[in-house]
Amino acid sequence: MQQEGRVAEIDHGIGKPFWHKGIATEAVKAMFCYGFEKVNRSLVIGQCLEKNIGSSRVMEKNHFIYAGKQKNNGLTSQWNDDVYILRYV
């Protein structure tokens, strides 16, 4: 979890053998709780690759909503896909 001011950013990734087991959903939930309860952040945001529906779904299950799209310049990941920005509501 990256922290800047009162904002925390959640990123997550999990190996394919562990997909569809709820692990990422629980991990994001734990990071989110940590951000609000322990580190006292006022805003938690997350991002995922546009084509990664599974990661988008993990964020949605944790009450994050789509807040915009960022053009990927190749620095945020090894792929040149756009990145969805999500925020907790």
N, C-alpha and C positions, 0 to 999 in steps of 0.2 A: 504494500500500500504506500503510495507516494503522498506526501503531505506538503501543502504550500498554504500558509496562512490558515484560514478556517476551512479550507477545501481539502478533501482527501480523494485520491483517484484509485479505483480498484481495477486491477487487471488480473486475468486468470487464464490458465491453460491446463490441460490434463491429457495424458496419453490415451490413445485410442482404446487400449484394452479396458480402460476404466470409464468409457462413455456410457451413458444411459443407466447409471447406477445411483444418481443423485449426489455424487461426491462434489462436483463443482458447485451445485446449488447450495449445498451445506457450507462449503468453503467460502463462497461469496457472502452468505448470510453471516458467518462468523466474522469476516473482515468488516462487513458493514456495521455490525454491532460494536466491534472494537473501535471503529472510526467515530461513532457517535457517543458511546458510553465511556470509553477509556481515554480517548485522545481529544474528546470534546470538539469535533468538527461540526460545522454548521451545514456543510454541503458535501455530499459524497457523489462522485461521478464515476462512470465506467466507460470503457470503449471496447469494441470488438470489430472484426473485419465484417464488412457488409455481407459477404457471401456465407459467413459462418452463422447459420441459423441456430445451431445448438447453443452457441455462446449468447446470442440475442435472447434465446428462450430462458437461459439461466438467469440473465439479468431481469427479464420480465417476471419470472417466478419470485424474485426478490423485490418486486414493486418498483423497479426502475422503468422509466418511460423514455421513448425516443426523443432526443432533444436537438438533433441535427446531424449533419454529415460533414466530415472533414476529408478533404482531398489528401490522399496519402502521397507523400513525396519520396517514399522509399526509406525514410529514416525511422518510421515507427514500426516497421515490420519488414520481413524479407520479401513480402508480396507487394505488388503495386495496386492493391485494392483499396477502395475508399473505406474509411473507418466510421462506424456509427458512434455517436456520443450519446450516452444515456445518463439520466440523473434520477435520483431517488425522489419520490413524491410521497 
